[in-house]
């Protein structure tokens, strides 16, 4: 140590009492660790590793037994309560964490531990299966776009009555001729102008077979067949 430097001597807490805890010995940590931990023995006989700062500030005063002995007016017993799909079985071991945790069984059979705050606030309603099912349902309901094309829309090949022909992609022009067109992957393709409606419908059908059907097969989607008008 060079002149002028002050040597820092760490305080030995061995034998000291903090609440119900008696410090037994220091727990060795990595050299670069700034936190220091001590092995303590509680008056109830249970041992617990506690961070030094938690001892000195009074944050930790027991192995967790003190909290369990608090009057019922300060603690809420959640045993038997139902929160969504979760039924509370008993209080969990809270000795090594902050907060109050409870053991719960989900309706699917899985056991989890959840905090009182998350249960009472409605943030935790299942073991995770509810979120998974919700995501799956939302995916089924979602409109799927691939390459600028809506799979659901092109799969629905039922005839429509919201245009001049009653057929999707076929409409009548001012000169009484029929135009056929088809949209695919962000582009609109003009299929031609026809004197007869049947020819325009046939052109549209051929384009659907060449563009839509291979695209739907590639993505595992079945087309909903057309009906009459």
C-alpha positions, 0 to 999 in steps of 0.5 A: 500500500502506497503512502497516503492510501487508507486501507479498508478493513471490512467489518466482521459481523460474526456473532452479531444479532439482527432481529431473530438472526445470529450471524455465523460466518461470511459466505465467500463470493467472487473477488469482483463481487461488490455484495457480501453475504453472511450465513445466519441462524434464525431463532427457529433453528433454520439457516439462511444466507442474507446479503449484508446490506439487508441485515444492516438496514433491517430488511431481513430479520428472520428466515421468514418465520416472522412474516408467517407469525404476523397477525391475520389482520396484516396478512391475507390467507389466499389458501383455497382462493381461485384466481382464473385457472389457478387454485391456491394450495398453500403459502410458498417458501418466501425466505429467499425472495422479496414478497409473498408467494403462494403455491397454486395448481392450474386447471391443466394440472401444473403446479406453479408459485405466484406472488400475491400481488400478481394473483390479486391484481389479475396479472397471473391467471394460469400457469401460462397455458391460458396465454398459449391458448389465447395466442393460438386462437388469435393466430387462427383469427388473424388475417394472414398476408404473404407477399402482399396477398391475403391468404383468406381472401384469395381462398374464398372463391365464392361469388359476390354480388357487390359488383356489376357481374356478380363475379369477383374480378369481373365488371361491366364497362360503359360500352357494355363489354366485360372486363376481367382482372385479378390482384396478386401480390400487390399487383393488378393484372388486366385479363382483357375485355370481352363481349360475353360475360361467360368469356370474362368469367372464364378468363378470371377462373383461369387466372385464379387456377394459375396464380391463386391455387398453386400459392394456396397449396404452397401455404397449406390453405384450401380454397372455398369453392364457388357457388351459383348466383 
